[in-house]
Structure formats: structure tokens, C-alpha cells
Amino acid sequence: MSTTTITPPPVPSAKPRRKRGRAVRLSDVSWDQYEALTKVFADRPRLHLTYDRGELEIMVTSQAHEGDSSVLAHLIAALAGAFQLPVKSGGSVTMKRKRMKKALEPDKCYWLANAAKIVGVKQLDLEVHPPPDLAVEVDVSRSSMNRFGIYAALGVPEVWRLDGDQLHVYRLFDKAYTEVPTSATFPGIAPADVMAFVIQARGALDENAIISAFRAWLQQRVAVLPAP
């Protein structure tokens, strides 16, 4: 019986120009002022606020940013399914610790190992609830803030950063992030393989076809991975 090998689509060599978002940075902003602004902008999903001990950045995301973020979310959902992991998506939920005076909104975030601990939670409180197991940053519009320092303070164990045509995976070790070749959340999956499908989706007429191809590739890839 013959089998067909499914490989990730090739990464295009040409890099199209991509529109960047806009950001405004303010200093000497109190925690109360920051929290008031989060309520004012609560119905503006393309506005992301980052706060670190009095420094506040307000960023407006671009169309390219939103497109990559959405596709990557579909691929992560497919990964969770292939690895038979429970998943609770937090989207761009505000993650904050008042006593640290640090807060941000990820592009996407997920609870996997701690999915059961977040079931039924309507208001995330990192003094009580675990931080997401995985956060995603899409750097079409790069922040001027040290968002990785904030993620580390909040205790997020793994961060994926999509930068241009590359996807990087970072793990938290000793309160700092180190880039690693594969995800601990999805062992054996290289970031370049995932990124190949994101790039393919940028020029696709129908993203569903790319996501379906990723699921087919995953089915073969996970079948040959060693047992954890």
C-alpha cells in the first residue's frame, strides 16, 4: 500500500511590504489611570495597552498583524487537537499584576496544561489563577516596551514571537526567556514548519485550505514523533 508524504509549503523568498501599526507611549501614568483606560478602550480590540511601572504604550494593530494572528490561532488549535491537549483560549485578555505594576494584552494566549484551572473563570486574576501556558506576539508593529520582561514577571512559561517571516519560540528559565528549537507545549514541532503555513496563508484565496493542509501534515508528523 503506497503512502503520500505531506510536506510544509515552501517559504517564499520575496518579502512583501507590510503595513505597520501605530503606537503612542506615555510616562508617569498611575495604575488607576491605566485601569481607567482599559475600561475606556474595552470595545476596541485592535488597541493594545502595555503598562510597566508608570510607562504606558497604546498600540493600534495593523491588518497584516490581525491576519497573521488569526491564522496562527487556527494552527495552534489544530496543534492542540493533534496532541490531544485540552485548550482554553484567552484571546487578548488583559494580564496584570497590580503589586508589580505590570500589565499587557497578548495577541493570543492559551491555557493547555492548566486548562482545567481556568474553566468557568469570567474575570482573570493572576493573583488567583495561573497565567496562560502559551502567549503569542505578532511583531508586525514592534512595541517599544520590554514585553518579554512583563511576560516573565507574570510567569508565562512559553512565548511565541512571529517576526516578519520567522517564528521564534521562547521558554522561561530562571525568570528570563531563552529561545529554544522546538515548543515544549507541542514537542517535536519546529517553529519553521508552522511558519511555512502562515506565510502560505498570506497569499491564499481561502485560508481554510491552508489550515486543512496543516492538519493533514500534522497527522503524519505527530504519528512519527516519539512518545513523550
N, C-alpha and C positions, 0 to 999 in steps of 0.2 A: 504494500500500500504506500503510495507516494505522499509526501507532505510538502507543503508550501511554507517557506520561511518568510515571515513578515519582518522587514527592517524599517527603522525610523526613516522618514523622508529626509533627503539631503538638505543641508543648511545652505540657503542661497548666499553667494559671495557678495552680491551687491547689497548695500545697506541704505534703504530709502531714508530720506529726510523725515524726521518725525517731529510733530509739534510738541513743545514743552508747555507745562502748566505755568502758573504764576504763584508767587509766594510773597507774603509780607511778614516781616519779623519785628516784634515789639519787645521792649525791655521794661523792667520794673512793673510787671503785671502781677498783681496779687493772686493767690489761689482762689479767692472768692470771685475776682473779676474773671479769671479763667473759667470757673464753673458757670458763671452767668452767661458767658459767650457760648459755651457748649449748648445751653438751652436755646439761645437766640438762633444758632445755626443748626438746630436739631433736624430740621426738614431740608437741609442742603447736603445731600450725600456726597457731592463732589468737593465739598470743603472739608479738609482735614486739619485738625488742630494738634499741635505738638507743644508740650509745656515742660520746662525743666528749670525749676528754682528761679522763677521770675522772668524767664525768657519764653516768649510765645511766638510760634510761627503759624500762620494761617495760609494754607496752600490750596489752590484750585487745581484739580487734576484735569488732564487733557483727554481727548477722545482716544488717543493711542494708549494712554495709561489705562483707561477703563476697559478697552478691548483686550489688552494682554491680561489684565487682572481677571476678567470674566473667563477667558479661555483656560487660564491656569487653574481657576477654581473647578472647572469641569474635569480637568485632568487629575486634580487631587482627589475629587470624588471618585473617579474611576480607579485610582490607586488604592483608596481605602476599600473599595469593593473587591478588587483583585486580591488584596491581602487579608480580606475578611475581618477588617477592623471596624468597630463602631465609630461613628463620626458625628460630632455636633459642630455645626458651623457657627462662628460668631460674626462673620462678615467684617465690618469695620467698627465693631463695638469699641467704645471708649474704655481703655485700660488705664487705670490710675491708682496711685498710692499717695494719699494726702500727706502722710507723715514724711514721705520722701520728696514731696513737691514735684512729682514726675507723672506725666500722662501723655498718651498718644493714641492715635487711631490707626491700626494696621490697615493695609489694603484688603487683606483677608486673614482670618485666623481660624484655627480648628482645635477642638479637643478630641483626642483619639484615645490614648491610654487613660485619660481622665474623663472620658465622655460621660460615664455613669454619674460622676460627681456634679455635673452641670445640668442634668435633666431637671426640667421644671423651673430653672432659675430665670427670673424675669429681669432682674437688675444685678449685673455683675459687680461683685465687691471682692477685690483681691485681698482684702484683709480676712476674708472668709473662704472664698472659692479659689481653686487652683487656677493659675494662668493658663492660657492656651498651650497645647503641646507643640503647636506649629504656627508661626506667623509668616506672612508673605509681604515683601516690599517690592513694588514695581518702580524702578528708578528712571522712568521717562522724565520726570521732573524731580531733580535731586534736592533733598532737603538740606538746609544749611545747619540743621541741628544734628547733634550726635544721637540719632535714633537708636543705634545699637547699644549705646550706653544706657538709654532708658529701658530698652528691652531687657538688658542684663539685670538692671535694678529690679525690674518687675518679675524676673525669674523665668522668662520664656526659654525653654530648653533648645528649641531649634528655630532658625530663621532662614527663609529662602529669599534671596535677593535677585530679582530679574533686572539686569543692567544691559540695555541695548539688545544684542543677540546672544547674550550669555546668561546662564542661570547659575548662581552660586549657592551652596548650602553651608550653613554655619551652625556649630554646636557650642553650647555654653559649657565652658570648663573653667573652674576657679574664678567665677564672676566676670569672665571675658569670653568673647566668641573666637573660635578657631574655624577656618574654612576646612571642610572635610570632603573627600571624594564622592561619598555616597551618603544618602539620608539614613539616619538611624531609625526614623519613623517607617521608612519603606526600604529595608535593607536590599542592597544589590542593584538599586535603580540609580543610574548615573544622571546627574543634572543635565548633561548634554543631550541625552536621549529624550528627556521631557521637553527641553527647549526646542528640539528639532520640530516637534509637533506644534508648539506655539508659533514658531516662525512660519510654518506651513499654513496655519490658520489665518495669519495676517493677510495673505493674498487669496484666500479661498472664497469662492462664491457662497459656500454653505459650510459653516463651522461644524455642523453635525457630522459631516463626512469625515472630518479630521479627527473628531472625538471618537467616532466609531472605529477608525483605523488605529487609534491609540489603544482602545480597548482590545482589539484583536492582537496587537503587538504585545500588550501586557499579558494576555492569556498565555502566549507562548513563552514570554520572558519569565514569568513567575513559575511556570511549570518546570523550568530547568534550574531554578535557584536552589541552593542547599537549604535544608530545613534549619530554622533559627535555633 
